[in-house]
Amino acid sequence: MWPHPPLRIQRAWTHGLLYDLGPYPALRPGRGRVAGQLWTFSAEHMLKVLQTLDRIEGTDQPGEKNEYDRVLTSVQLECGPQVRAWTYVYADEAYLSGLKPIDASLVWEQQCYSIWPADTAWLPSPFPNP
Protein backbone atom coordinates (compact mmCIF):
# COMPACT_ATOMS: atom_id res chain seq x y z
CA MET A 1 0.00 0.00 0.00
CA TRP A 2 2.84 2.44 0.78
CA PRO A 3 4.36 3.81 -2.38
CA HIS A 4 7.75 4.62 -0.76
CA PRO A 5 9.49 3.86 2.54
CA PRO A 6 10.06 6.74 4.99
CA LEU A 7 13.52 8.22 5.42
CA ARG A 8 12.97 8.19 9.19
CA ILE A 9 10.28 7.81 11.84
CA GLN A 10 10.54 9.96 14.98
CA ARG A 11 8.57 10.12 18.22
CA ALA A 12 6.53 13.31 18.36
CA TRP A 13 3.38 14.89 19.77
CA THR A 14 0.86 17.53 18.79
CA HIS A 15 -1.94 19.43 20.50
CA GLY A 16 -5.42 18.00 20.00
CA LEU A 17 -8.18 15.75 21.23
CA LEU A 18 -8.24 12.10 20.26
CA TYR A 19 -11.41 10.01 19.89
CA ASP A 20 -11.67 6.22 19.57
CA LEU A 21 -13.89 5.33 16.59
CA GLY A 22 -13.26 1.61 16.98
CA PRO A 23 -10.99 0.52 14.12
CA TYR A 24 -9.25 3.90 13.93
CA PRO A 25 -8.84 7.17 15.86
CA ALA A 26 -10.14 10.67 15.16
CA LEU A 27 -7.96 13.69 15.89
CA ARG A 28 -9.58 17.09 16.41
CA PRO A 29 -8.08 20.44 17.44
CA GLY A 30 -7.76 20.88 21.20
CA ARG A 31 -5.48 21.71 24.10
CA GLY A 32 -4.54 18.16 25.04
CA ARG A 33 -1.35 16.41 23.93
CA VAL A 34 -1.49 13.49 21.53
CA ALA A 35 1.57 11.23 21.23
CA GLY A 36 2.50 9.66 17.92
CA GLN A 37 5.09 9.46 15.20
CA LEU A 38 6.41 11.82 12.54
CA TRP A 39 7.21 10.03 9.28
CA THR A 40 9.63 11.85 6.94
CA PHE A 41 9.75 11.13 3.21
CA SER A 42 12.01 12.48 0.48
CA ALA A 43 10.72 15.57 -1.35
CA GLU A 44 10.58 13.62 -4.61
CA HIS A 45 8.20 11.05 -3.06
CA MET A 46 5.93 13.39 -1.08
CA LEU A 47 3.28 13.92 -3.78
CA LYS A 48 2.76 10.17 -4.26
CA VAL A 49 2.79 9.52 -0.48
CA LEU A 50 0.20 12.28 0.14
CA GLN A 51 -2.01 11.03 -2.71
CA THR A 52 -1.93 7.54 -1.19
CA LEU A 53 -2.67 8.83 2.32
CA ASP A 54 -5.49 11.03 0.99
CA ARG A 55 -7.16 7.94 -0.49
CA ILE A 56 -6.73 5.99 2.77
CA GLU A 57 -8.03 8.87 4.92
CA GLY A 58 -10.92 9.79 2.61
CA THR A 59 -9.55 13.25 1.78
CA ASP A 60 -10.34 15.18 -1.41
CA GLN A 61 -11.80 12.19 -3.26
CA PRO A 62 -14.00 13.17 -6.25
CA GLY A 63 -17.69 13.18 -5.39
CA GLU A 64 -17.18 12.22 -1.73
CA LYS A 65 -17.41 14.15 1.51
CA ASN A 66 -14.10 14.22 3.41
CA GLU A 67 -13.77 11.84 6.32
CA TYR A 68 -10.50 13.55 7.29
CA ASP A 69 -9.01 16.89 6.27
CA ARG A 70 -5.27 17.12 5.67
CA VAL A 71 -3.95 20.16 7.58
CA LEU A 72 -0.52 21.58 8.29
CA THR A 73 0.07 21.29 12.04
CA SER A 74 2.79 22.15 14.56
CA VAL A 75 4.41 18.97 15.84
CA GLN A 76 6.95 18.75 18.67
CA LEU A 77 9.69 16.21 18.11
CA GLU A 78 10.68 14.21 21.18
CA CYS A 79 14.37 14.87 20.48
CA GLY A 80 14.37 18.03 18.43
CA PRO A 81 12.59 21.20 17.46
CA GLN A 82 8.97 21.96 16.74
CA VAL A 83 8.21 21.40 13.05
CA ARG A 84 5.27 21.73 10.68
CA ALA A 85 3.82 18.49 9.35
CA TRP A 86 0.76 17.21 7.54
CA THR A 87 -1.83 15.75 9.91
CA TYR A 88 -5.23 14.23 9.19
CA VAL A 89 -8.00 15.80 11.29
CA TYR A 90 -11.44 14.19 11.49
CA ALA A 91 -13.77 16.31 9.34
CA ASP A 92 -17.19 15.61 10.94
CA GLU A 93 -17.03 17.51 14.23
CA ALA A 94 -20.79 17.07 14.74
CA TYR A 95 -20.42 13.26 14.73
CA LEU A 96 -17.98 13.49 17.63
CA SER A 97 -20.15 15.84 19.71
CA GLY A 98 -21.65 12.97 21.73
CA LEU A 99 -18.36 11.15 22.23
CA LYS A 100 -15.84 11.62 25.02
CA PRO A 101 -12.21 12.20 24.05
CA ILE A 102 -9.72 9.48 24.96
CA ASP A 103 -8.28 10.10 28.42
CA ALA A 104 -4.61 10.95 28.67
CA SER A 105 -3.13 7.62 29.73
CA LEU A 106 0.55 8.13 28.97
CA VAL A 107 2.62 10.20 31.40
CA TRP A 108 6.08 11.10 30.23
CA GLU A 109 8.38 13.79 31.63
CA GLN A 110 5.57 15.14 33.83
CA GLN A 111 3.18 15.64 30.87
CA CYS A 112 0.04 13.66 30.05
CA TYR A 113 -0.65 12.37 26.52
CA SER A 114 -3.55 10.68 24.77
CA ILE A 115 -2.59 7.72 22.61
CA TRP A 116 -4.31 5.29 20.27
CA PRO A 117 -4.34 2.39 20.50
CA ALA A 118 -4.14 2.27 24.28
CA ASP A 119 -1.40 -0.38 24.01
CA THR A 120 1.85 1.58 23.72
CA ALA A 121 4.00 -1.35 22.60
CA TRP A 122 4.34 0.38 19.20
CA LEU A 123 5.97 3.43 20.87
CA PRO A 124 9.73 2.95 20.95
CA SER A 125 11.39 3.81 24.26
CA PRO A 126 11.78 6.12 26.11
CA PHE A 127 7.96 6.45 26.05
CA PRO A 128 6.89 4.27 28.99
CA ASN A 129 3.97 1.85 28.99
CA PRO A 130 1.09 3.24 31.10
Secondary structure as GFF3:
##gff-version 3
##sequence-region A 1 130
A	DSSP	beta_strand	8	20	.	.	.	ID=ss1
A	DSSP	beta_strand	25	40	.	.	.	ID=ss2
A	DSSP	alpha_helix	43	57	.	.	.	ID=ss3
A	DSSP	beta_strand	68	77	.	.	.	ID=ss4
A	DSSP	beta_strand	82	90	.	.	.	ID=ss5
A	DSSP	alpha_helix	93	96	.	.	.	ID=ss6
A	DSSP	beta_strand	106	108	.	.	.	ID=ss7
A	DSSP	beta_strand	111	113	.	.	.	ID=ss8
A	DSSP	three_ten_helix	120	122	.	.	.	ID=ss9
###
